[in-house]
Amino acid sequence: MLKAELRKKYMQKRKALSSDEAFLLSGEILEQFIRYFEPQSGQKIHIFIPIEKFTEIDTRLFIHYFLAHNIRVFVPKVVDDQLISIEIFEDTEFEVSSWGISEPVSNRDSGEKSFDYVITPLLYCDRKGNRVGYGKGFYDRLFQSISSETKKIGVNYFDPEEYIDDVWENDISLDYLVTPVEVLSFLKGLE
């Protein structure tokens, strides 16, 4: 299927979830992440903050877990059409952006490029690790700018079913996909 078709289909599937279902599934995704990756104190994790109107995975659950376990947390913020990474703490102040995203008030880029994991928003991911996002290319550009050792992890309520037919040359695939029931690896022979 084409990205535009998949974007529409999975946006509708997400909107069909009740807030209770989305919260429960988000918790199951967090459990799968913890069980598989065993995040450790001192690691650096870049993670998106959910856009509630799009029924995104509730990554606030992840953020609370990470901060409680002394894992360094970085979140994205778009400043002048660039995605920067801001380190957050328990007392970080947030505001809602024009996109409806809760973001740190600060515009101070951490400059960090060596994350252990980047937990990535998406609408869909196929069985090759190809991702359908919102079409702005922010994460493809982020992936190009960070350490090649960083694990790129998508999170989704739904398992991959269709393949993406219009993968572009500049699209960067994910290393893993975490769903409520499993973790899929797209690293060929490296595990």
LINVEN-V220250 format. One record per backbone hydrogen bond with DSSP energy under -0.5 kcal/mol. CO is the residue of the C=O (numbers start at 1). NH is the residue of the N-H. If there is no record, write none. Layout:
co->CO nh->NH
co->CO nh->NH
//
This chain:
co->1 nh->165
co->1 nh->166
co->2 nh->6
co->3 nh->7
co->4 nh->8
co->5 nh->9
co->6 nh->10
co->7 nh->11
co->8 nh->12
co->9 nh->13
co->10 nh->14
co->11 nh->15
co->12 nh->16
co->14 nh->17
co->18 nh->22
co->19 nh->23
co->20 nh->24
co->21 nh->25
co->22 nh->26
co->23 nh->27
co->24 nh->28
co->25 nh->29
co->26 nh->30
co->27 nh->31
co->28 nh->32
co->29 nh->33
co->30 nh->34
co->31 nh->35
co->32 nh->36
co->33 nh->37
co->33 nh->38
co->34 nh->38
co->40 nh->43
co->43 nh->45
co->43 nh->72
co->44 nh->116
co->44 nh->117
co->45 nh->47
co->45 nh->74
co->46 nh->119
co->50 nh->52
co->51 nh->54
co->51 nh->56
co->52 nh->55
co->57 nh->59
co->58 nh->61
co->59 nh->63
co->60 nh->64
co->61 nh->65
co->62 nh->66
co->63 nh->67
co->64 nh->68
co->65 nh->69
co->66 nh->69
co->66 nh->71
co->67 nh->70
co->70 nh->42
co->72 nh->45
co->73 nh->88
co->74 nh->47
co->75 nh->86
co->77 nh->79
co->77 nh->84
co->79 nh->82
co->82 nh->79
co->82 nh->84
co->84 nh->77
co->84 nh->86
co->85 nh->110
co->86 nh->75
co->88 nh->73
co->89 nh->92
co->93 nh->105
co->95 nh->97
co->95 nh->103
co->97 nh->100
co->101 nh->97
co->101 nh->103
co->103 nh->95
co->107 nh->109
co->113 nh->115
co->113 nh->147
co->116 nh->151
co->117 nh->46
co->117 nh->119
co->118 nh->120
co->118 nh->153
co->119 nh->48
co->120 nh->155
co->124 nh->132
co->126 nh->129
co->129 nh->174
co->130 nh->126
co->131 nh->133
co->132 nh->123
co->132 nh->124
co->137 nh->141
co->138 nh->142
co->139 nh->143
co->140 nh->144
co->141 nh->145
co->142 nh->145
co->142 nh->146
co->143 nh->146
co->147 nh->150
co->150 nh->152
co->151 nh->118
co->151 nh->153
co->152 nh->175
co->152 nh->176
co->153 nh->120
co->154 nh->178
co->163 nh->165
co->168 nh->171
co->171 nh->173
co->175 nh->186
co->175 nh->187
co->176 nh->154
co->177 nh->179
co->177 nh->184
co->178 nh->156
co->182 nh->179
co->184 nh->177
co->186 nh->188
co->187 nh->189
co->187 nh->190
//
